Amino acid sequence: MDLGLRGRTVIVTGASGGIGRHLARAFAAEGAHVVLTYHHTPDVAELVAKEIGDRALVTAYALDDPDSAHALVDAALAWTGRIDVLINNAVHWGATAPDPDASFEAVPDEAWLRVVRANLEGAVRLSRLVAPAMRERRWGRLIHISSSIATDGMAGSEYYAAAKAALHGFSRSAAFSLGRDGDILSNVVMPGLTRTDTNAHIIGPEGDHYGSLAPIGRLLDAPEIATPVVYLASAANTGITGQVIRVTGGS
């Protein structure tokens, strides 16, 4: 199947992360030009870009920095003159790891507000910035990477879950607005616990236990998340929009 991505420009935020690097590779394999963003690990992003070759552009981006969002969009447009696909994959986990034994009301205001604002406002801000280029061409795809925590819940992740759930509402309404101006689609992909290089320490010895709870009897790997994302972001997808797609192995 020709996914119609050859020559299109795709922004993948958080492209140095465990899922992000596989997203970048998957889009590159379809012939797209890929803008890879990083926050703390430029070396990883550069390695992935080296694999892709001259169809890759690496740039810094921080979810909670409006200036970096503008710089990212300007860099993409200066590079190819177009933005066809935005993958909002970057995430802000907070300064400390989620503590399931802590009371959510004990989290300092500065900490929980930053988690909510970075994860929600960052994705919304970047979507706003790329929308004019998509409306002008009457074609575009927004894919927001969420988490099953948004619907399943997890103690210690109340504010991260709140931000992701809010993003679901934004994507649904944005689909109506964008759809009036052409073949422009907006969807959410919601992975569950996924085996990646960056969260191996989280899964650890419990991975097999959590995997056994899924109908397929295992956790998904990062490339298995990338495949449906690429399809939803492609020209082959002409009718799926405003949806939240669970990619969790059935759990």
N, C-alpha and C positions, 0 to 999 in steps of 0.2 A: 504494500500500500504506500502510495506517495503521500506523505503528510503535508506537503506544500510549505515546508519551512526553509527550503534552500534560498539563500540570499536575504532572508528576513533577519532583523536585529532583535535579539533577545537579551533582556537584562535579568540576571540571576543575582539577587542579593544574598549575602551570606554564602558565597560560592566556595569559600574555603572550609566550610563546615562538613559534617559527615554526610548529610543528604545533598547539600549544595554542590559539592564537587561532582557528584554523580549526575545531578541535573545539568550542569554545564557540559559535561562530556556527552550526555544523551542528546542535547540540542545540537552540539557540534557535529555529532554523527549524522544528523539530518541535514547538514550543510548550512546551518544558520551561523550568523555572526553573533558571538556571545560576549556580553559585557559581564565580567566577573567582579563582584565587589568583595571586599574584605574589611574587617575592623581591626583585629589584633594580629592576624597571621598572614601578612603579605607574601611570605615565602611559599606558603601552601598554594595560594592563589596563583602565584607565578609559575609554580610547577605544573598546575593543571593547564594554565594558558600555554605553556611550552608544549604540552601534549597536543593541544588544539592547533597551534601554529598561528598564521597571520590572520585567522578569523577570530582571534581573541583579543580583548582589551581588558586590562586590569585597572581598577580604580578603588580608592578608599571610599567608605561609606559608613556612616553611623546613624542608627535609627533615630536617635534623639537630637540630631543636629540638622536643622533645616538648611543650613548653608551647604552641607555635604550632599543633600538630596538635590539641590539645584545644580551643584557642580557635576553630579553623576549624570543627570539628564542632559546637561549641556555637552558633556564629554561624549555621550552616546550619539547625540545629534551631529556633533562636529565630526565624528568618526565615519558614520554611514549616511547621515542625513535622514534617518528614520528610526522609529521605535515601534516595533510590531507586537512584542510580547513583554510583559512584566511578570516576573516570578517573585513575589514577596515572600522570601524564604528566611531572611535574617531574623534573628530573635534576640531579645534581651532577657536573660534569666534572672537578673538581679545580682547583687553583690555577694549574697550567700546562698548556699544550696537550700532547697525547700526542706523544711523541718516538719514532718507530719505530726510530731508531738507538741508543737508550739500552737498557741492560740492566735488565730488570724488577727484578732483585735490588738494584739501586743506588737504587731509589726509597726515600726515608726512610720509616720506619714510620709516622710521623704522617700523611704524605701518602696512602699507599695504604690505611691503615686508614680514613681519613675517606671516601675514595671508596667503599670497600666498605660501610661502615656507613651512610653517608647514603643511598645508592641502594637498599640492601636494607632496612635498618631503617626508613627513612622510609615506604616503601610498605607494609611489613608493619604498622607502627604505625597508620597511617591506616586500613588495612583492618580491623584489630582494633577500632578506635573506631567505625566505621560499621556493623559487623556486627550489633550488638544491634538497631539500628533496622530493619535489613532482616529479621532473624529475627522481630521483633515483627509486621511487616506481612506476613511470609511471601512477600516479593518483593524482589528486588534484583539488581544487576549490578555486578560488579567487573571492570574492564578495566585491565590493567597494560601500559603501553607499554614495550616492550623495544627491542632492536636486533639486527640480523642479526650484529653483532659477537659476540654471545653464542654463536652456533653456528659462524660462519664464521671468527672470530678476526681479530685485527689486532695486529701488533707495536706496542707502546706503549700498548695498551688492556687489558692483562691483568686489571687489578683492576676496571675498569668492566665488562668481560665477565664476570668472576666474579660480580659482584653481580647482573647481569641474569640469568645462568644460574640462580643460586640463586632468583631470583624466579619462574622457570618452575616449579621444584619446589614452592614455596609455593603458587602458584596451583592447581596440579594437585591437591594434597592438600586445599586449602581448598574446592575444588569438591565433594568428597565430604562434608565437614563441613557446608557450607552447604546442599547439596542435600537433606539430611535434613529441613530445616526450611522447605521451601517452594520456590517458583520463584525460587531464588537461584543465579545462575550466575557463574563466575569463569573468565576467559580472559586470555590474553596476546596482544597484537598486536605483531608484530615487523617494523617497517619496515626497509628498507635505506637506503642513502644517498638522501636526499630533497631536492629543491629547495625551500628555504624562504628567507624573508627573512633569517633569522639565520645561516644557514650558507653564504651566497653566497660568502664569502671562502674557505671550505673547498673548495667545488666548483670555482669559478674556471674556468680553461680546461680542466680535466680532466673536467668534467662530461660532455661528449659522449663521451669515451673510456669512462668507467664505464657510461654509459647504453647504449653499443653492445654491452656484454657481456650485457645482459638480453635475453630473448626478444622483448620489445616494442620493443627498440632505443632506449630512452630511460629517464631517471630519472623517478620519480613526483614529482608536486607535492603539497604539503601537503593540499589538499582531497581528493586521492585516498586519503590515509590516513584522513581523517576519516570518509569514507562507510562503510567497513566497520566502523569503531569504533562508529559510531552504530547500525548494524544489530545488532551483537553486544550492545550495551547496551540494546536495545529489547525491547518485549514481543513483537515479531514473531519474535525468536529464542527458541525454547522448548526447543531440544535441543542446542545447541552449548555445551559447558562443559568445563573442564579441558583446553583445547586451547591450542596455540601456533600462531597463524595468521600465516604469512609474507605481508606485503604489500610486495612488492619488485619488482613488474613481472616476476616469474618467475625472477629471478636467484637 
